[in-house]
Amino acid sequence: GGELRPPEFFEYARLMERRVKEAWNWFDQNTPLITVVVFRLDPNGRVSDVEVDRSSGNSQFDDSVIRAVYKAKLPPPPEAVYEKYFKFVRMTFN
């Protein structure tokens, strides 16, 4: 089982991940670090309240993730999927 999600969800999720990760700079690609962040996304695509939900244990890495989320230029999410899927976002960086 699982939840059936509309195509707009997948299209926007891929776009959002690409834009955020394009804004992300991390110098050490060989160290296996994982950070999970949560944030709010408003209907216009503005990001706020970015917080680390699960730290990598490396504050510099965690901070680089937070900066990338704030720096990303996100378009407005599709109205059909905003409330349920994108009002609050959880994203993993590794």
N, C-alpha and C positions, 0 to 999 in steps of 0.2 A: 504494500500500500504506500501511499504517499499523496501529497497534495498536487493536483493538477494546476499548473500556473499558466497564465496566458502568454502569448508570444511577446507582448510588450514588456513583460517582466524581464525576460531573458535578454531582449535587445538593450534595455536600459541598464541592466546589471552589468552586461559586458562593456558597455560604453563607460559607465561609472568606474569600473575597475581599471579600464585602460587609461582614463584621464587621471585618476588618482596615482596610478603607478608611474605614469609619465612624469608626474610632478615630484616623484620620490627619488632622492639621491642617497645612496648608501655605498660607502667606499669599500667595505669588506664583504665581497660576495661569497667568500669561502667559509665563513663562520655560520653554522646552522642556527639561526635565531628566528623565533616566531613571536609576533606581537598581534594581539587581537584588539581592535578599537571599536568603540560604539560612538555614534554621533547622530545628530538630528539633521534632517534635510528638509528645507521648507519647499513649498510648491514652486518656487522660482529657481530652485537648484542651489540655494545658499546653504552652506554648511555651518553648523554651530554645535557647541557643547561636545567637542571631541574629547573622549576619555579613553584611557587604556583599560580594557576589560581583563586582559591577561598579558602581563608583562613578559618580555623576553629575558628579563634579568639584566639587560644592558640598557641603562637609561638613555644613552646617546642614540641607540637604535630606536627605542620607543619614541623619543623626541623627534627623530627624523620621520617617523610614520605620522605623528600628529601634524607636523609641518606640511607634509605632502597632502594630507586630507584637506587642510585649510587652504592650501595653495591651488588645488585642482579647480579647474573651470568646468563646472557641471551645468548642463542645460536643465531646464525644468523637466522633472519626471512626468511620464504620461499620467494624466488625470485618472485613468481607469485603474491604475495599480499603485498610485501614490499612497493613499491612506493605509492600505493593508501591508505594503511591502517596503516602502521607501521613506516613510515619515521618520522612522528610527532604523538606522542601518548598523550592521555588524560586519566588519571586514577583517580578514586575516592577511598579514604580511609575513612572508618568509623568504 
